[in-house]
Amino acid sequence: MEVIRAEVLGYCMGVRRAVEAAGDALTQNKNKKVYTLGPLIHNQTALDALAKRGLGILAENDADKAEKDSVVLIRAHGVPPAVTGQLAACGCRVIDATCTRVTASQKIAAQYAEKGAIVILAGDRNHGEVTGIAGYAGPRFVLVRNRDDAAALDLKGGDQVALLAQTTFSPEEFEAIADVLRKKCPSIHVVNTICPATKERQEALQKLCPQVDGVLVIGGRNSANTKRLLLTAQKLCTHADLIETAEEIPEKYFAMKKVGITAGASTPGEVINEVEKRLLERK
């Protein structure tokens, strides 16, 4: 068997930064409770490893319950500004591990909101990043999940409107949404805030698929970018499956001559290595 990796896979810059920030916080605050507000990233294996080191998780709606003098990390997806204020009021130390690209999106949303614009975000409902950006955009925030949602919006040609995207959103769907909204509101400001890491992983997967008999997509089942990788793999390859660990590899892959592997932006390198090792051990 030959195992071929996608040229780009695994941790992106923002996730790596958040995981490293959590590790540093645990090392530097051994006598304090260290939490993240909501899961730090969308990968259970990585979260379990941090939990073993003492990292706790506060429910996303429990910011006001943070203990005084504890350390709370803002996760990679970011939070609304009101939540940061709640944490500060509790007397805890806040470490902002928000991805820099998400922070940029938050600032753009706030700037347009201050000008009185309707801020439309192409994204996934209930995603942490979406919730955070909504908090910066304020009452004129609108979420659209796809081109059908965009078509249903009641916009007028004279409206001041800005369109942004969740950083892990589908580039193709974003362009389709933008096309629909331009017809409704020609003066719309379209700001493509999709992270290049999303596109890079998609392009690497598209290049990989024709070379292999099947593709394993490694990552969390609740990860938006991992699910989009799976959808692409399913379109381009006869066999494509999502797994979180090596233990989940379907039996059929061990009989293939060439297996491709890719991984979501929240997948640790150790997990990717273990999947490759397990495949090669079975000959």
N, C-alpha and C positions, 0 to 999 in steps of 0.2 A: 504493500500500500504506500501511496505517496500522499502526504498531507501538504496542502498549499494554503498559505495564509494570504489574506487580502493585504495589499500593500499598506493600507491604513486601517487600524482596528484598535479597540480598547480605549483606555483613559484619554479623554480630551484634556486640554489645559485647565479648564475650569474645575473639572472633577478632581484632577490631580491636586490642584491647589487646595480644594476643600478638604480632601483626605489628609494632606500634609498638615493643614492647619489644625485639624482634629488631633492628629498624633502629637503635634507640638503642644497643644493645650493640655493634653493628658500628661505629658512628660513634665511640663512646667507647673502643673497645679495638682500634685499628688495628694495634697491634703484638703482639696476642695471638690465639690461635686461639679462635674462637667457634663453639660447636656448639649444636644442639638434641638432646635425647634422644628419638629417634624423630622422624618428620615433625612440624613445628610445627603444621600444620593439614592438613586433607584437601583440598588444592587444589594440583595440580602446577604450574600457571602461577605462582601466588604463590611456591611453593617455588623454582622456577627463577629467579625475579627475585632472591630473597634469596641463592641460591647464587652468582649472578653478583657479588654484593657480598662474597662470602667466607664465607657461613654454611655450616658443615659439619653433617652429621647423624651422630650416633652411633647405632648399632643399639640398640634398646630394652633388650637384654640385656647391653649392654657398658658399663654405668655405671662398672664397676670399671676400665675401660680409659681413662677420661678423663685427659688429660695434666695434670700439675701446673701450676698458674697459668693454665690455660685458663679460658674462660668457658662455662658450660653453662646453657642455658635449659630450664626445665621447660615442656613444651608446654601448650597450652590444655586438653588432656584430663586433665592431672595424672598423677602417678605414685604408687606405694605409698610409705609412709614409709621403708621399708628402702632404697629406691633413693636417696632424698635423703641418707640416711646414708652410702651408698657413695660418692656424689659428694663429700661433704664430706671423707671419709677420703682421697680422692685428692689433696686440696689444691687443688681448683679452686674458682672462684667460681661460686656457684649463683644464678641469677636465676629467680624463680618467676613464670612467666607463666600459671599455671593460672587458668582462668576462675573468677571469684568465685562463680558459682553451683555449679560443680563442687566448689570448696573447701567450700562450705556443705554439700553432699551428703556429702563425706568426713567432716566433723565430726559430722553427724547419725548416720552409720553407726558411727563410733567411739563415740559416746555410748551408742547402743543396745547395741553389743557389750560395753561396759564393764558394762552392767547384766545381761549374760548372755543377751540376746535373740538369736534367730535373725534375721539380717539378710537379707531377700530383696530382690534388685534386679531390676527388670524392665528388660532391656537386651539388647544384641547381643553374642554370644559373640566374644571376642578384641578387642573395642573397647577403645581405650586408657583411656577413662574408667572402664569396667567394671573393668579390671585395677587401676587406682588405688584405686577404692572398695573392692574386694575386700581390698586390703592393709590398709585401715583397719578393715574389719569383722572380719578375722581368720578363725579356723577355722570359725565358725558362719555363714559367708557362703554364700548360695545364689543362683544366677542362674536366672531364668525368662525365656524369650524370648517366650512367648505364653500364652494361656489353657490350652492343652493341657499345657504344662509345669507350670502351676500346679495343674491337676487331678491330675497324677501325684504331687504332693508328699504325703508322709506326715506330716501335722501333727495334733496332738492339741489338743483344746479348751483345755487348760490351759497350752499352750506360750506363752511370751512371744515374740511375733513382731512384726517391723516390716517394712513394705513401702515401698521407695523406687523411684525410676525414674532411668534414664539421662536426662540433661537433654534429649536429642534424641529420646526415645522417643515412639511414637504415643500421644496422649492417649486415643483410643478403646480401644486394646488395653490400656492401663494400667487403665482403669476395668473392662474385662472381667476382667482378672487379679484386680483387687481384689475384685470380686463373687464370683469362685470361691473366693478365699482366706477371705473373710468367712464363707462357709458352713462351711468347715473349722475356722476359728478365729475365733469372734465377737469375741474381745478384741484382734484384730490392730490394730496402730497403722499406719494408712495415711498416708504422708507424700508428697504429690505434689511431687516435685522436678523436674518437667519445666519447662524454661525457657520463659517466656512468648513468647520470640522464635520458638520452634518453632510454637506455636499461631498467632501473628500471621501467619507466612508461609503457613501452611495456609489460614487464613481469607481472606487476601488472594488466594490462588490460586483458591479456591472462588468468590470474587466475580468474578474475571477470566474464568474459563472460558466462561461463557455469552455473553460479549461478542466472542469471537474464533473464527476458523476452525481455529486450531491453536495449541499452546503449546510453546515451547522452554524447557526447564528447564536452566539453565546451572550447572554445578558439577562437582566431582570425582566420578568413578564409585565411589570408595570412601568417599564421604561419606554417613553414615547419614541426615542430614536431607534431603540432596539426593535420595536414592533414594526417600524417603517423599513428597517433592514430586512426583516422577515418577509414582508409583503413584496419587496423587490426580488428577493431570492426565489420566492414562490412563482413569480412571473417568469423568471429567466432560467430556472433550473427544474429538472424533473423531480428531484428530491430536495426538500428544504425543511428544516426543523429548528425550533427555538429550544435551547437548553440553558439551564442556569449553572449546572455543574457537570463534571465528567460522568457522574453516576447516571445521568439522564440520557446518555447517548443511545439512540435507537439501534437495535441489533443490526438492522439492514446496512448501516454505515461500515460495519466491520468487514463486509463482503465486497465493498467497492474498491476499485483500483486507485481512484483519485478522489480525495475528499477535500473540499474547501472549507476554511473556517474564517469567520469574521466575528466581530464583537462590538457591542454597543459602547457608547462613550463612558459608561459607568462600570465597565467590566475590568476587574483587576488583572494584571498580567499573569499572576500566579494561576488564576483560573484558566486562562487561555492555554498556558503551558501544560497544565494538567490534562486538559482535553486532548491536546496534541499527543502527549505521552501515552494516554490511554488508548488512543487509536493505533499508535505504532506498536504497542505491546501485543496487540492481538493480530497475529499473522496467520 
